[in-house]
Amino acid sequence: MTAIGQASAAHFSYLDHSGEKTRTQLHFEAVDDTADNSGLLDAVTGSIALVGTALGLITRLPQAGTVVSIPISTLSPGLPADAMAQREHAIRWVYKDDVTGKKYRFDSPAPVDAIVPTGSDAVNMAAAAVLAFKAVFDANIKSEVGNACSLLTGRYVGRKS
């Protein structure tokens, strides 16, 4: 799989006098994941840092952060999707920072039937797919302050939930 044709994006965020955030999004060279890209990745991140510094020369706002999106693969989705694969249906997951205890949430779209028992909106946390997802999630996801996290629960939600 390759990301050729998909540019890397950098989101430079700034704070104004009232504390409101604004951001500028710029695109950079695409990274091809079919080869060793360590040099290209270093070059792209170097370019992003350089542009961030240059933007600082032309704005009065202090920079609040930079978020970089580097597509590493392009999938051919094979449309149309299954009739039940609707973005309005989702699982709302809750997870917590293992150090601070702060809870967070995110949604994953179009859940498979096997993870939500019939007549319920609670995810079966013992379902094989959920156990596999939880293992990967807990091993890799960090809180916004960099602490380890644990996936707690999931609940089926629909449009306007």
N, C-alpha and C positions, 0 to 999 in steps of 0.2 A: 504494500500500500504506500501511497505517496501523497505528500501535501503540496506537490508542485502546483502552482497556480493559486494556492491559498496563501496570502501574505500573512506574516506575523503581525500582530497588532499590539500596540502599547497604549495604555490609557494613563495619561498623566493627570493626576487630580490636584486641585488647588483649593484653598480656603479663602473666602472673602472676609471683609471686615465683620460681618454678622455671624461668621462661623459656617456659612453655607458652602457646600462643595460644588465645584464645577469641574469638568474634565475635558481634556482634549485627546482625541483618538487619532493616532497616525499609524500607518502601515509600513512594514519593513520587509526585507527579503524573505521569501518562503524558504522553509527548511525541508529538504527531501529526506524522508526516513528510510530510504532504501540503501543508504551508504553510511559510512562513518562521518558524522556531522559535527564532531566536537569542535573543529576549527571554525566552521560556519556558524555554529551556535555561539561561540565566543565572539565572533565578528558581529553578529546580529545584536547580542546583548551589549557589546561595546558601542555600537551605533545608537542603540536606545539610550544608553547613559549619556552619550555625547549630545544627542538631540534634547534630552531632558535638561542638561546644563545650559544649552543654547536657549531653550524656551525660558529659562529663568532670567535671561538677560533682557527679555522683551515683555515681561509681565510684572506687575506690582504685587501679585499674590504670592504667598509662600506655598511651595509645593508640599502637598500632604501625602503624596505617595505615587508609586507607579505600579501598575499591574500589566503583566505581559501575557499575551495569549499566543502560543506558538502551535498551530495545528500540526499534529504529527502523523495523521492519517486521513485519508478521504475514503469514505465508504459509499458504495452505490446502494441506495436504500431499496431499490426494487419496488417502486410504487406501482399500483396503490397498495397501501398497508392493509392489514386485516381490518375488517369493518369495526371491530371492537377496540382497535388501537386509536383512541381519541386522546388528544392532548388535554382535554378538559377533565379527564379522569386521572387521578394520581394517587400516590401514596405520600402522605406527609410524615416524614421521619423525624424523630426527636433524638438528639444525641447530647451528651454532656462532656464538658471539659473534666478530665479525671482529677485535675489538681484544684481548680477553683469551684467546680460543681455547677458552673454556669451552663444553662441549657441553650441549645440551638436547634434550628429546624431547617429542612430543605425538602423539596418535593421531587419525586421521580415520576415521570409521566407513564400513562397507559400500562398499569400493572397486569401481570399475568394472573389468571384465575387461581392458580395453584397456591398462591400465597395469602389469599383472603378467603376464609371459610364462607360457604353459602349462608346467607342470613346475618352476616356480621360485617362490621366495617373495621374490625381490628385485624391487623396482620398476624398471621400465625408465625410467631418468632421461632418455632421449632421446625418449620418447613425447610427442606433441604436447600432450596435456592436462597432462602433468607439466611440460613446458617452460613452458607458460603459467602454471601454478600457481607454479612456481619464480620466474618473473620478477616476479609480483605479490608473492609472499612476501618475496623479497630486497629489493624496493623499499619495503616497508611495515612489516615486523616488526622490533622492537627487542628486545634482551636485557633482562633484569630490571634492568640498570644503565643502559639507554638507548643501547647501542651497536648499530650495524648488524649484521645477521645474514645468514648464508648457509645455505640448505637444502643438506644433504649427501646423504642417502640416505633410502630408504624400504624397509620390509620388511613383507610381508604377515604378519599375526598373527591367530590365532583365539582362541577361548575358552580360558582357562587358559594363555595363552602368556606 
